[in-house]
Amino acid sequence: MTETVAIQWFDAKSPIAQFVFAHGAGAGSDSDFMQDMAKKLSLAGINVALFDFEYMETAKAQNKKRPPDRAPKLLSRYAQVLSQLDSDLPLFIGGKSMGGRMASMLACETQVPVCGVIAYGYPFHPPGKPEKLRIEHFGDISCPFLVLQGERDTFGTKSEISDLSFDKTPQFVWLPDGDHSLKPRKASGVTEQQNRQTAADGTIQFIQGICNG
């Protein structure tokens, strides 16, 4: 029997959709970014499910940093979370960085109907290695795909991305002067909270557009 994955739910009052939201490589579902975004989205009518990948659960239990598992294991855990959902609400999947990449890969292979994929800080390539692209599966994503990216994200800056050709181009929301965590520099005149709010608003608009479409 498959082990049940612990899910933290942020329930909306009158939900129009549900969003399974996966963490990035270095920080788990309890990170400030994950908790804050989940709260913002749930206040706008979206039920949000947070969970930890297995390596992160182990890292927390041992109080020791661990590298992420390989993609098949991450995808298996993500699929297990989807199998535990019991709501008929429209389903969106996504995540921060690695979590967003896993969601985009899972959307290509899962039998569960997914209405849209949402990635915050998509890791288009490892920092400093723009030739090592991770976009080969984009053409196989059959649902709408939204990427919310900092303009100076070292995993894919605005100028780098504008030069790429995609089999299927995602929708983009660019966060002014944002880094991989969407954080702008002080001199930019934009705050991290403003960028998070812009990212949340873009997500809400995307989900509402699909649900009302």
Secondary structure in CASP SS format (residue, H / E / C, confidence):
PFRMAT SS
TARGET T0000
AUTHOR 0000-0000-0000
METHOD secondary structure of the structure
MODEL  1
M C 1.00
T C 1.00
E C 1.00
T C 1.00
V C 1.00
A C 1.00
I C 1.00
Q E 1.00
W E 1.00
F E 1.00
D C 1.00
A C 1.00
K C 1.00
S C 1.00
P C 1.00
I C 1.00
A E 1.00
Q E 1.00
F E 1.00
V E 1.00
F E 1.00
A E 1.00
H C 1.00
G C 1.00
A C 1.00
G C 1.00
A C 1.00
G C 1.00
S C 1.00
D C 1.00
S C 1.00
D H 1.00
F H 1.00
M H 1.00
Q H 1.00
D H 1.00
M H 1.00
A H 1.00
K H 1.00
K H 1.00
L H 1.00
S H 1.00
L H 1.00
A C 1.00
G C 1.00
I E 1.00
N E 1.00
V E 1.00
A E 1.00
L E 1.00
F E 1.00
D C 1.00
F C 1.00
E H 1.00
Y H 1.00
M H 1.00
E H 1.00
T H 1.00
A H 1.00
K H 1.00
A H 1.00
Q H 1.00
N C 1.00
K C 1.00
K C 1.00
R C 1.00
P C 1.00
P C 1.00
D C 1.00
R C 1.00
A H 1.00
P H 1.00
K H 1.00
L H 1.00
L H 1.00
S H 1.00
R H 1.00
Y H 1.00
A H 1.00
Q H 1.00
V H 1.00
L H 1.00
S H 1.00
Q C 1.00
L C 1.00
D C 1.00
S C 1.00
D C 1.00
L C 1.00
P C 1.00
L E 1.00
F E 1.00
I E 1.00
G E 1.00
G E 1.00
K E 1.00
S C 1.00
M H 1.00
G H 1.00
G H 1.00
R H 1.00
M H 1.00
A H 1.00
S H 1.00
M H 1.00
L H 1.00
A C 1.00
C C 1.00
E C 1.00
T C 1.00
Q C 1.00
V C 1.00
P C 1.00
V C 1.00
C C 1.00
G E 1.00
V E 1.00
I E 1.00
A E 1.00
Y E 1.00
G C 1.00
Y C 1.00
P C 1.00
F C 1.00
H C 1.00
P C 1.00
P C 1.00
G C 1.00
K C 1.00
P C 1.00
E C 1.00
K C 1.00
L C 1.00
R C 1.00
I C 1.00
E C 1.00
H C 1.00
F H 1.00
G H 1.00
D H 1.00
I C 1.00
S C 1.00
C C 1.00
P C 1.00
F E 1.00
L E 1.00
V E 1.00
L E 1.00
Q E 1.00
G E 1.00
E C 1.00
R C 1.00
D C 1.00
T C 1.00
F C 1.00
G C 1.00
T C 1.00
K H 1.00
S H 1.00
E H 1.00
I H 1.00
S H 1.00
D C 1.00
L C 1.00
S C 1.00
F C 1.00
D C 1.00
K C 1.00
T C 1.00
P C 1.00
Q E 1.00
F E 1.00
V E 1.00
W E 1.00
L E 1.00
P C 1.00
D C 1.00
G C 1.00
D C 1.00
H C 1.00
S C 1.00
L C 1.00
K C 1.00
P C 1.00
R C 1.00
K H 1.00
A H 1.00
S H 1.00
G C 1.00
V C 1.00
T C 1.00
E H 1.00
Q H 1.00
Q H 1.00
N H 1.00
R H 1.00
Q H 1.00
T H 1.00
A H 1.00
A H 1.00
D H 1.00
G H 1.00
T H 1.00
I H 1.00
Q H 1.00
F H 1.00
I H 1.00
Q H 1.00
G H 1.00
I H 1.00
C H 1.00
N C 1.00
G C 1.00
END
